[in-house]
Structure formats: structure tokens, C-alpha cells
């Protein structure tokens, strides 16, 4: 069943609504933002090297501890494996910075370290770098929902689906499916066979094939040397635990009521970055494990700012502190929002649409 208009008929059109939520708009012309943030968009060899070496040493020490604990207590192994999940996400974020060319000053070293960290985070570097760049260039554009986004339908698109299409979308948007199934799908299936990549992306497909070969050899050696439990606690559980956290953070970074979605003719990069990305307030230890990715509005506005400068940036630029700010507890409430209502310019729930239609 199709619908020619959204259930919310009395709301103002997207072009009439304010660009920022009341009380949450930073002062000044958008054109000045790149100048304000430019001092923070500088890679530092010392800070990057310290982050890389310290994280790898912790990852290696925890790997050894997990292998040792297999003969001591599986409960201890499971606990250490949860820590490995946190390190898994941190390694992924460092790899993420390399993909943006922001971790090291040198492009060559960004690519070298990015490919290596891609192995540890089960993420093919070239493929991910290219699709993630597209995500940054199109985030919030209703006409270019291509790569790296949580699939978001408009109200009209959802109502136009057949019943089985609506059921499929509801399952996809269920938070339990996101955190329980999403990590295994993302890291064990999609990154192993990225069917969304055109065959013309030869370098990206070659990178995927090489990584699959190396990972197959590593997992086989781990199984033969230490048994299937080592594979589970060193590979599977960290993906399940760390991947669930990572996917949830990625979900709430662009899925909230007053987010930003516009058609191409009205879409604006800086507005999409500031209004369409959240600032997730978390404890310091969780910011560490997630590489400060909670400062997502700054990251989208200036992706060349390395993760180790994001905190300095938000402390130095007070205008950025209250834009789309959520706590972890508040982020849980965002799971009920599923559809973009173009008439009101808001993300709404299935229940709101059902009530409005009734």
C-alpha cells in the first residue's frame, strides 16, 4: 500500500525547519568551521606511535592470558575475552583513522598500519576505506543512501512495501538483531564477501581475497595449535561483544529524532555533519576503548582530526559540547525510532505511524 504523503500533515516542510535544534545550534557562519578546527587536524607521530604500540602490547598480553586461562578456568577466559572485545573495537578505530589519513602524517604509514590493523579487526582496509569515504560524503542524503549506513527508509517508502518487505525491515531495525546478529554478519560474512562492491573495484577485491587467505591460515593454525575453544574466545566472542558495542555506537551516531536527512538539492555537508551526527557522552574508560568515536559530530565535520585530538577539540570549542548530546542511557531510547518522516523532518517510530494512520 502506498501513501502520497506522510501521516503528519500539519508539520512544516523540511526546508522551513531550523537547521539545528533550539538551544543546540553553534553560533557563527558554517564557512568558519573548517578554520576553527584546522589546528586540531594535525597528525602527531609520537601520539600515534604510543597509541599503536600500547594497544598492540595490551592486545598481545591479553591474547597470551586467554590462551593460558583455557587450562585454568573458562569463566576467567570468558572475562578476558570480553576485554579482548574492547581491544578489538579500539584496534578498529585506529584502523579507521588510518583510512582517513589522520593517524600518521605519512600516507604510506597510514596505509601500511591500516592494512595490518585491518587483519586484527577483520576489516579489509581498501574496501572499507573506500566505502567509508562514500559514507562521509553522503551521510544524511536521502538520494544517496549507499555505503556504510544503517538502512533507513522514509515513511512513504515503508508504506509502499509489500507486507513481507515491512516485516523484513522491522526485523532489520530490531535492536536485538542489530547487536546479536549484526557483528557476525558484518565481520564474518560481509567483510569476507562484500557483494555491494562493484567488480570494477579490483584493488578492493584483491585486498579482500588476500585478507581472507591470511585469516584462514591464522584461524586454522590457532585451531590446530590450541583447539576450538581458543578460536571461540580469541575470535568469535570478541567479535560478538566488541562488535555489538561498535555497531550500537554507530547506530546511535546517526539515528535520533532530530537527525538530518535531506534530498540532494537541499543537502549540505556541514549541516549534515553537525545536525546529523551525535555526541555520545560516555565514561572515560569507554571513550578509550572506542577511540573517542563518541565525538562523532566533530569527526564528520573534520575527519582529518585524529582520535587523540578529538577530546582536546571539544574542550577548546565550547560551541560543540551541546550539539545532539546523549548519554549512554538516553541512547537506549533511540532504538524505537525507525522511519524518517519527510513532512516533519524527524525520525519516528513504527507505533507513531500506526497511530497516525489509525
C-alpha positions as CSV (number, residue, x, y, z in Angstrom):
1,X,0.0,0.0,0.0
2,X,1.4,3.4,-1.0
3,X,0.9,6.7,0.6
4,X,1.2,10.0,-1.3
5,X,2.0,12.0,1.9
6,X,3.3,11.4,5.4
7,X,0.8,10.9,8.3
8,X,2.0,14.1,9.8
9,X,0.2,16.6,7.5
10,X,0.3,19.7,9.6
11,X,4.0,19.9,10.2
12,X,6.3,22.3,8.5
13,X,8.3,21.3,5.4
14,X,11.9,20.3,5.9
15,X,13.1,23.4,4.2
16,X,11.2,25.5,6.8
17,X,12.5,23.8,10.0
18,X,15.6,25.2,11.8
19,X,18.9,23.8,10.8
20,X,19.7,22.9,14.5
21,X,17.5,22.0,17.4
22,X,16.6,25.0,19.6
23,X,19.4,25.7,22.1
24,X,21.8,23.3,20.2
25,X,23.0,25.4,17.3
26,X,26.6,26.7,17.4
27,X,26.9,30.4,16.6
28,X,28.8,31.7,13.6
29,X,28.8,31.0,9.9
30,X,29.4,27.4,8.8
31,X,32.1,28.6,6.5
32,X,34.3,29.3,9.5
33,X,34.1,25.8,11.0
34,X,37.0,24.4,8.9
35,X,39.2,27.3,10.0
36,X,38.2,26.8,13.7
37,X,39.0,23.1,13.6
38,X,42.1,23.2,11.4
39,X,44.6,23.4,14.3
40,X,43.3,20.0,15.6
41,X,43.6,18.3,12.2
42,X,47.3,17.6,12.6
43,X,48.6,14.1,13.0
44,X,51.4,13.5,15.6
45,X,53.9,10.7,15.1
46,X,54.6,10.4,18.8
47,X,51.0,10.2,19.9
48,X,50.1,7.8,17.1
49,X,53.0,5.6,17.8
50,X,52.2,5.5,21.5
51,X,48.6,4.6,20.9
52,X,49.5,1.9,18.4
53,X,52.3,0.3,20.5
54,X,50.5,0.4,23.8
55,X,47.3,-1.0,22.3
56,X,49.1,-3.8,20.5
57,X,51.0,-4.7,23.6
58,X,47.8,-4.9,25.6
59,X,46.2,-6.9,22.9
60,X,49.1,-9.3,22.8
61,X,49.3,-9.7,26.6
62,X,45.5,-10.3,26.8
63,X,45.9,-12.9,24.0
64,X,48.5,-14.8,25.9
65,X,46.4,-14.5,29.1
66,X,43.4,-16.0,27.3
67,X,45.4,-19.0,26.0
68,X,46.9,-19.5,29.5
69,X,43.5,-19.3,31.1
70,X,42.0,-22.1,28.9
71,X,43.6,-24.6,31.3
72,X,42.6,-22.7,34.4
73,X,39.0,-21.5,34.2
74,X,36.7,-20.9,31.3
75,X,34.9,-18.2,33.4
76,X,38.2,-16.4,33.6
77,X,38.7,-17.0,29.8
78,X,35.3,-15.5,29.1
79,X,36.0,-12.4,31.2
80,X,39.4,-11.9,29.4
81,X,37.7,-12.4,26.1
82,X,35.3,-9.5,26.9
83,X,38.3,-7.3,27.4
84,X,39.6,-8.6,24.0
85,X,36.3,-7.4,22.5
86,X,37.0,-3.9,23.8
87,X,40.5,-4.0,22.3
88,X,39.0,-5.3,19.1
89,X,37.0,-2.1,18.8
90,X,40.0,0.1,19.7
91,X,42.1,-1.5,17.0
92,X,39.3,-1.0,14.6
93,X,39.1,2.7,15.4
94,X,42.9,3.1,14.9
95,X,42.5,1.3,11.6
96,X,39.6,3.7,10.9
97,X,41.9,6.7,11.5
98,X,44.4,5.3,9.1
99,X,41.7,5.1,6.4
100,X,41.0,8.8,6.9
101,X,44.7,9.5,6.6
102,X,44.6,11.2,10.0
103,X,46.5,8.8,12.3
104,X,50.1,9.4,11.0
105,X,51.3,12.4,8.9
106,X,52.5,10.0,6.2
107,X,50.1,8.4,3.8
108,X,52.4,5.5,3.3
109,X,52.5,4.7,7.0
110,X,48.7,5.2,7.3
111,X,48.2,2.6,4.6
112,X,50.8,0.2,6.0
113,X,49.4,0.3,9.5
114,X,45.8,0.3,8.3
115,X,46.3,-2.9,6.3
116,X,47.9,-4.6,9.4
117,X,45.2,-3.4,11.8
118,X,42.6,-4.5,9.3
119,X,43.8,-8.0,9.7
120,X,43.4,-7.8,13.5
121,X,40.0,-6.2,13.2
122,X,38.8,-8.5,10.4
123,X,38.2,-5.5,8.1
124,X,39.6,-5.3,4.6
125,X,41.4,-2.0,4.5
126,X,41.0,-0.8,0.9
127,X,37.3,-1.9,0.6
128,X,36.4,-0.3,4.0
129,X,38.4,2.9,3.3
130,X,36.6,3.5,0.0
131,X,33.1,2.7,1.3
132,X,33.6,4.7,4.4
133,X,34.7,7.7,2.4
134,X,31.4,7.5,0.5
135,X,29.5,7.3,3.8
136,X,31.1,10.6,4.9
137,X,30.4,12.3,1.6
138,X,26.7,11.2,1.5
139,X,25.6,10.9,5.2
140,X,22.1,12.3,5.5
141,X,21.4,12.4,1.8
142,X,18.1,10.7,1.1
143,X,19.1,10.3,-2.6
144,X,22.4,8.7,-1.9
145,X,21.9,6.0,0.8
146,X,24.8,3.9,-0.5
147,X,27.5,2.5,1.7
148,X,28.3,2.5,5.4
149,X,24.8,3.5,6.7
150,X,22.2,1.8,8.8
151,X,19.4,1.3,6.2
152,X,16.7,4.0,6.9
153,X,13.5,4.2,5.0
154,X,11.2,7.1,4.8
155,X,7.6,6.7,5.9
156,X,6.3,6.7,2.3
157,X,8.9,4.1,1.3
158,X,7.9,1.9,4.2
159,X,4.2,2.1,3.5
160,X,4.8,1.3,-0.2
161,X,6.5,-2.0,0.7
162,X,4.5,-5.3,0.5
163,X,3.8,-6.9,3.8
164,X,6.8,-9.2,3.7
165,X,9.0,-6.2,3.0
166,X,7.7,-4.4,6.0
167,X,8.3,-7.5,8.2
168,X,11.9,-7.7,6.9
169,X,12.6,-4.1,7.6
170,X,11.1,-4.4,11.1
171,X,13.4,-7.4,11.8
172,X,16.4,-5.5,10.4
173,X,15.7,-2.4,12.6
174,X,15.1,-4.5,15.8
175,X,17.9,-3.6,18.3
176,X,18.4,-7.3,19.3
177,X,19.0,-8.2,15.6
178,X,21.5,-5.3,15.4
179,X,23.6,-6.3,18.4
180,X,23.2,-10.1,18.3
181,X,23.3,-10.9,14.6
182,X,24.9,-7.7,13.2
183,X,28.5,-8.2,14.4
184,X,28.8,-11.8,13.0
185,X,27.2,-10.7,9.7
186,X,29.4,-7.6,9.4
187,X,32.8,-9.2,10.2
188,X,32.4,-12.8,9.3
189,X,30.2,-12.5,6.2
190,X,30.0,-9.1,4.6
191,X,33.7,-8.3,5.1
192,X,34.6,-11.7,3.7
193,X,32.4,-11.3,0.6
194,X,31.4,-7.7,0.0
195,X,28.7,-8.1,-2.7
196,X,27.9,-4.4,-2.6
197,X,31.4,-3.6,-4.1
198,X,31.4,-3.3,-8.0
199,X,33.6,-5.8,-9.8
200,X,35.5,-2.8,-11.2
201,X,36.9,-2.2,-7.7
202,X,39.8,-4.6,-8.5
203,X,42.2,-3.3,-5.8
204,X,39.5,-3.6,-3.2
205,X,38.5,-7.1,-4.2
206,X,42.2,-8.1,-4.3
207,X,42.6,-6.8,-0.7
208,X,39.5,-8.8,0.4
209,X,40.9,-12.0,-1.2
210,X,44.3,-11.6,0.4
211,X,42.9,-10.9,3.8
212,X,40.6,-13.9,3.6
213,X,43.6,-16.1,2.7
214,X,45.7,-14.8,5.6
215,X,42.8,-15.0,8.1
216,X,42.1,-18.6,7.0
217,X,45.7,-19.6,7.7
218,X,45.8,-17.8,11.1
219,X,42.5,-19.3,12.3
220,X,43.5,-22.8,11.1
221,X,46.8,-22.6,12.9
222,X,45.1,-21.3,16.1
223,X,42.6,-24.3,16.0
224,X,45.3,-26.9,15.3
225,X,47.6,-25.4,17.9
226,X,45.2,-24.6,20.8
227,X,41.8,-26.1,19.9
228,X,38.4,-24.8,19.0
229,X,38.0,-23.0,22.4
230,X,40.9,-20.7,21.5
231,X,39.2,-19.8,18.3
232,X,36.0,-19.0,20.1
233,X,37.4,-16.9,22.8
234,X,40.0,-15.1,20.7
235,X,37.9,-14.6,17.6
236,X,34.2,-15.2,18.0
237,X,33.5,-13.8,21.4
238,X,35.5,-10.6,20.9
239,X,33.5,-10.1,17.6
240,X,30.2,-10.7,19.4
241,X,31.0,-8.4,22.4
242,X,33.1,-5.7,20.8
243,X,31.1,-5.8,17.5
244,X,27.9,-5.3,19.4
245,X,29.2,-2.3,21.2
246,X,30.7,-0.9,18.0
247,X,27.5,-1.4,15.9
248,X,25.4,0.2,18.7
249,X,27.6,3.2,18.8
250,X,27.5,3.5,15.0
251,X,23.7,3.1,15.1
252,X,23.0,6.0,17.6
253,X,25.5,8.2,15.9
254,X,23.1,8.9,13.1
255,X,19.7,7.6,14.4
256,X,18.0,10.1,16.7
257,X,14.8,12.1,16.5
258,X,16.2,15.4,15.2
259,X,18.8,13.9,12.9
260,X,19.4,15.2,9.4
261,X,18.1,13.8,6.1
262,X,17.6,15.9,3.0
263,X,17.2,15.4,-0.7
264,X,20.3,16.2,-2.8
265,X,19.1,19.6,-3.9
266,X,18.9,20.7,-0.2
267,X,21.6,18.6,1.3
268,X,24.6,20.4,2.9
269,X,27.8,18.7,4.1
270,X,28.4,20.8,7.2
271,X,24.8,20.8,8.3
272,X,24.7,17.1,7.8
273,X,27.8,16.6,9.9
274,X,26.7,18.8,12.8
275,X,23.0,18.1,12.9
276,X,23.1,14.5,11.5
277,X,25.8,13.1,13.9
278,X,25.6,12.8,17.7
279,X,27.8,13.5,20.6
280,X,27.7,10.4,22.8
281,X,28.8,11.2,26.4
282,X,30.5,8.2,27.9
283,X,32.8,7.3,30.8
284,X,36.5,7.9,30.2
285,X,37.3,4.2,30.0
286,X,34.7,3.7,27.3
287,X,36.0,6.6,25.3
288,X,39.4,4.9,25.5
289,X,38.2,1.6,24.2
290,X,36.1,3.3,21.4
291,X,38.9,5.7,20.4
292,X,36.8,8.8,21.2
293,X,34.4,7.9,18.3
294,X,31.6,9.3,20.6
295,X,32.6,12.8,19.4
296,X,31.0,11.8,16.2
297,X,29.8,15.2,15.1
298,X,33.3,16.6,15.2
299,X,34.6,13.6,13.3
300,X,32.1,14.0,10.5
301,X,32.8,17.7,10.3
302,X,36.5,17.3,10.1
303,X,37.6,13.7,9.5
304,X,41.3,14.6,9.4
305,X,41.3,15.2,13.1
306,X,42.9,12.1,14.7
307,X,41.1,10.3,17.5
308,X,43.7,11.5,20.0
309,X,42.8,15.2,19.4
310,X,39.0,14.9,19.5
311,X,38.8,15.4,23.2
312,X,41.1,18.5,23.1
313,X,38.9,19.8,20.3
314,X,35.6,19.6,22.2
315,X,37.2,21.1,25.3
316,X,38.6,24.0,23.3
317,X,35.5,24.7,21.2
318,X,32.6,25.0,23.7
319,X,30.0,25.5,20.9
320,X,30.4,21.8,20.1
321,X,29.6,20.5,23.5
322,X,25.8,20.6,23.4
323,X,25.0,19.5,19.8
324,X,22.9,16.3,19.7
325,X,24.4,15.3,23.1
326,X,23.2,12.0,24.5
327,X,24.2,9.8,27.4
328,X,24.5,6.0,27.1
329,X,21.2,5.6,28.9
330,X,19.5,8.1,26.7
331,X,20.9,6.3,23.6
332,X,18.9,3.2,24.5
333,X,15.7,5.1,24.0
334,X,16.7,5.8,20.4
335,X,16.1,2.1,19.4
336,X,12.4,2.8,19.0
337,X,12.9,5.3,16.2
338,X,12.8,3.6,12.8
339,X,11.5,5.8,9.9
340,X,12.3,9.2,8.5
341,X,9.2,11.4,8.2
342,X,10.0,13.9,5.5
343,X,7.0,16.1,6.4
344,X,8.2,16.8,10.0
345,X,11.9,16.3,9.4
346,X,12.1,13.8,12.3
347,X,12.8,10.1,12.9
348,X,9.7,8.4,14.1
349,X,8.7,5.0,15.4
350,X,6.5,2.3,13.9
351,X,4.0,3.0,16.6
352,X,3.7,6.7,15.7
353,X,3.0,5.8,12.1
354,X,0.4,3.2,13.1
355,X,-1.3,5.6,15.4
356,X,-1.3,8.4,12.9
357,X,-2.8,6.2,10.2
358,X,-5.5,4.9,12.5
